[in-house]
Amino acid sequence: MKLFPRGIVAKPFRLCLAVLFPLIAVSCNGLFSSVYDDADDNKTETTESQIIMDASSWQNWYYISFDSLEALREQGDMAKLKYAQTHFTPYPIPVTPTGDKTASHPAQGTTGLYTYWYDIFGQGLSKNEFRAFAPTATQAEPDHWDLAIHYADARTNGGAVLKTSYTSIDDLPASSADFSGTEFTPDEWSESDVWADQTEQLNKILGCQGININKVLSSWLQVEMKSLPPLFTLDSHVFLIRLKSGRYAAVQLKNYMDANGDKGILTINYKYPY
């Protein structure tokens, strides 16, 4: 069966729909954790260059500033660095309409909540239909940030991403200059990937945030979900982020579960500056 790229047509939280009728009251976080997935040896504490982020709420974006983390490392304040690597302020996705809901599709790039229907257990998540649109406020964000994460969706702050052939950050070439001339992919518009409102999920309908995301980096987690049990596939390759500043960061999704098998707990290895 086909594995769908995580950032394009499939999402771990969409597993909620796979059990709509018998298990709708069950929380998505850890839904199949003890039944279908074996938790890897996910660390409960960070290393000096590791982030552990609880991104299990799909109502929020969480932001990372590599410069802020590097400043703490240079200061030698390991306690503050560890805290910064494990505690992230949630920035809720705006879902309150600022205008009338309409069945007409707006111009591309219009901020708002896009309602989509998904063909669960039919042709799968790759078949979906636009149903409605409601304008909302724009997404809030901090003054300084490089990477934002919503579960496993990712976007950059004016950056671009390259998927490398490496599966360990330690194996990367000594300098990012080795990747000069390589094509990096910038963020692009999405209106059916970032799920934000599940109030109509019984009808296989979800509200999605219209926002730019990086579909290359968002592919670091894949899921096959045409039948049960669902199959998760983590892409262990190292991704390079070319920041707006011109500097580079290397990131690798090491795990998407904690030691208990609860999903949405991301372990991210990183190297900055690279």
Salt bridges, closest charged atoms under 4 A:
ASP37 OD2 - LYS263 NZ 3.29
GLU45 OE1 - LYS82 NZ 3.80
GLU48 OE2 - ARG73 NH1 3.78
ASP67 OD1 - ARG247 NH1 3.51
GLU70 OE2 - ARG73 NH2 2.62
GLU129 OE1 - ARG131 NH2 3.25
GLU141 OE1 - ARG155 NH1 3.89
ASP153 OD1 - ARG6 NH1 3.20
ASP153 OD1 - LYS11 NZ 2.42
ASP153 OD2 - HIS150 ND1 2.67
GLU191 OE2 - HIS105 NE2 2.45
ASP193 OD2 - LYS215 NZ 3.89
ASP235 OD2 - LYS163 NZ 2.73
ASP235 OD1 - HIS237 ND1 2.71
